[in-house]
Amino acid sequence: MASAAEQLAKNINFSTFSKAKELQQRILFTLGALIVYRLGTHIPIPGVDPVQLKSMFGNNSGGILGMMNVFSGGAIENMAIFALNVMPYISASIIMQLMTTASPTLERLKKEGESGRKQINQYTRYLTVFLAVVQAYGISVGLSSIDPDSGKAIALEPGLFFQASTVITLVGGTVFLMWLGEQITARGVGNGISLIIFAGIVSVLPGAAVQALSSTREGTMSLFVLLGIVAISVALIIFIVFVERSQRRLLIQYPKRQQGNRMMGGESSFLPLKLNTAGVIPPIFATSLLLLPTTAAQFAASGAGAEGGGWWGDALRTVAAYLGPGQPLFVVLYGLLVVFFCFFYTSIVFNPEETAENLRKYGGFIPGYRPGKRTADYLDYVLSRLTVIGALYLTVVCLLPEILKMNFSSIPFYIGGTSILIVVSVTMDTVAQVQSHLIAHQYEGMVKRSRLGGRKK
């Protein structure tokens, strides 16, 4: 039998949406914020030669820069003020979460509730600025380096002033996007940081489709390969939706108890455990850790040229080459990081001991398992096996385009895999957020009508 929330969800229609003024304002705010983000990806940092930038990016678009460009919504290609995107913030979040599990001080802050969470968020912001400064400086050095082939640098006037202005601009862009993501979460439809990454990927996908069609027309990619890409993409979307909606429901029983002359309780409900509890966070974390340290290396290696830069330039070129998309080392590290963050993030968002304690507190129990430690052990047992399946699913989806890239170099690596996973998952989460707002609006309407009915009587 469907629950009251499910019944309300089925009754949602356009008239319900037209009456939900607060939800409309949230959606408009989110759209406005994403438009501001997209405008920022087309505003270049000052002092950059667009001709040299286009030449450098064209020579390296198939590697780290190309993949980073997808997640930044084309900001790398334009060397825009949002070129670093929100990746420093994601890296800082990863570091803070790892430190929370290792540092007793941060662990105590986490247990303090809302005040502790705000303090940890403040530390995350400080760390974001530090990481952004380091990465922006690496990019500014690469832009200032002379290309021995052309004898020119991407910077029109290389020097200390250009490097300082570039660092300030790029760091300011990252801090602004971090603030914009928090505003979307608070005043929009939620998932602010994920929506910014989503908007960047979606903006690049039409260009990828046009590029694939042009390659087919020019004969560099066969029609069979193009149809294969489309078929794989559709199959991935169906597979992702199926797995993301899959749940393991654990039966929760509540004992009967007598209050006066009435017998209360004796009801049952379900504790839903998602097959992929970590969601889209593991591939985003893995991508952030792999791409950001090597982006500055790619710029510096490109600026050092094919023969210049000495041992430092050689080292940077080696890092950029081995960690490029489609390279065996990149595939192995990416898969390992996805699996690690899948287990790590699941342990953060779901605590078996805390869940078992809450069930015991409210009188619920899982049939066949005593409340307390036995229930917590059973929850951990089930969750661990679900996480293995979820990690395997995420690894297959994320590494599929990388394996195809290794065998078919003409395939655009950003079609499928991680990009489709992020787009589909964020779309489903956003739709769920909108639906929850509509259900809340319907509940409010029902409560108001019941109060008015009571007054008439």
BELLINNOR-V447412 format. One record per residue. SS is DSSP state (h for helix, s for strand, l for the rest). OMEGA is omega in whole degrees, 0 to 359 (999 if undefined). Layout:
[[SS/OMEGA] [SS/OMEGA]]
This chain:
[[l/184] [l/179] [l/180] [h/179] [h/179] [h/177] [h/178] [h/180] [h/179] [h/183] [l/180] [l/178] [l/184] [h/180] [h/177] [h/179] [h/181] [h/180] [h/182] [l/184] [h/181] [h/178] [h/178] [h/179] [h/178] [h/179] [h/179] [h/178] [h/179] [h/179] [h/179] [h/179] [h/179] [h/176] [h/177] [h/178] [h/181] [h/177] [h/181] [h/179] [l/179] [l/178] [l/184] [s/175] [l/184] [l/173] [l/182] [s/177] [l/184] [h/181] [h/179] [h/179] [h/179] [h/179] [h/180] [h/182] [h/178] [h/180] [h/185] [h/186] [l/181] [l/182] [l/183] [h/183] [h/180] [h/180] [h/177] [h/180] [h/178] [h/183] [h/178] [l/178] [l/180] [l/183] [h/178] [h/180] [h/179] [h/188] [l/185] [s/181] [l/178] [l/184] [l/179] [l/180] [l/181] [l/183] [h/175] [h/179] [h/179] [h/177] [h/178] [h/178] [h/178] [h/182] [h/181] [h/178] [h/176] [h/180] [h/179] [h/180] [h/183] [h/184] [l/178] [h/181] [h/180] [h/178] [h/176] [h/177] [h/181] [h/182] [h/181] [l/178] [l/186] [h/181] [h/178] [h/179] [h/178] [h/179] [h/178] [h/177] [h/179] [h/176] [h/179] [h/179] [h/178] [h/180] [h/177] [h/179] [h/180] [h/180] [h/179] [h/178] [h/181] [h/182] [h/179] [h/178] [h/177] [h/178] [h/181] [h/177] [h/178] [h/179] [h/181] [h/183] [l/181] [s/175] [s/183] [l/180] [l/182] [l/183] [l/182] [s/174] [s/176] [l/176] [s/179] [l/179] [l/182] [l/179] [l/183] [h/182] [h/179] [h/181] [h/180] [h/181] [h/179] [h/179] [h/181] [h/182] [h/183] [h/178] [h/177] [h/178] [h/179] [h/179] [h/178] [h/179] [h/177] [h/178] [h/181] [h/177] [h/178] [h/178] [h/178] [h/179] [h/184] [h/188] [h/179] [l/182] [l/177] [l/179] [l/187] [h/182] [h/179] [h/179] [h/177] [h/177] [h/178] [h/180] [h/178] [h/181] [h/182] [h/181] [h/182] [h/185] [h/177] [h/177] [h/178] [h/178] [h/178] [h/179] [h/179] [h/178] [h/178] [h/178] [h/178] [h/180] [h/181] [h/178] [l/179] [l/176] [l/184] [l/178] [h/179] [h/179] [h/179] [h/178] [h/177] [h/178] [h/180] [h/181] [h/180] [h/180] [h/179] [h/179] [h/178] [h/180] [h/179] [h/181] [h/181] [h/180] [h/181] [h/183] [h/183] [h/179] [l/181] [l/181] [s/167] [s/183] [s/178] [s/181] [s/176] [s/182] [s/177] [s/184] [l/176] [s/177] [s/185] [s/175] [s/184] [l/179] [l/183] [s/177] [s/182] [s/175] [s/183] [l/182] [l/178] [s/177] [s/182] [s/172] [s/184] [s/175] [s/181] [s/177] [l/177] [l/183] [l/184] [l/179] [l/184] [l/183] [h/182] [h/178] [h/178] [h/178] [h/181] [h/179] [h/180] [h/182] [h/182] [h/188] [h/188] [h/179] [h/184] [h/179] [h/178] [h/178] [h/179] [h/179] [h/182] [h/178] [h/178] [h/180] [h/179] [h/177] [l/185] [l/186] [l/187] [l/173] [l/179] [h/182] [h/179] [h/178] [h/178] [h/180] [h/180] [h/179] [h/179] [h/178] [h/181] [h/182] [h/184] [h/180] [l/177] [l/178] [l/181] [l/178] [l/183] [h/181] [h/178] [h/181] [h/182] [h/181] [h/180] [h/179] [h/180] [h/180] [h/178] [h/179] [h/181] [h/183] [h/175] [h/178] [h/183] [h/183] [h/176] [h/178] [h/180] [h/186] [h/181] [l/180] [l/182] [h/181] [h/180] [h/179] [h/179] [h/179] [h/178] [h/177] [h/179] [h/182] [h/182] [l/174] [l/181] [s/178] [s/175] [l/183] [l/180] [l/182] [l/181] [l/178] [l/179] [l/187] [h/180] [h/178] [h/179] [h/179] [h/180] [h/178] [h/178] [h/178] [h/181] [h/183] [h/180] [h/181] [h/174] [h/181] [h/176] [h/178] [h/179] [h/179] [h/177] [h/179] [h/180] [h/180] [h/180] [h/182] [h/184] [h/185] [h/181] [h/179] [h/179] [h/178] [h/176] [h/179] [h/180] [h/183] [h/179] [l/185] [l/182] [l/182] [l/175] [l/188] [l/183] [l/175] [l/179] [l/173] [l/186] [h/182] [h/179] [h/178] [h/180] [h/182] [h/182] [h/183] [h/180] [h/177] [h/179] [h/179] [h/180] [h/177] [h/178] [h/177] [h/179] [h/180] [h/179] [h/176] [h/179] [h/178] [h/177] [h/178] [h/179] [h/177] [h/179] [h/179] [h/179] [h/180] [h/179] [h/180] [h/179] [h/178] [h/179] [h/178] [h/179] [h/179] [h/181] [h/178] [l/999]]
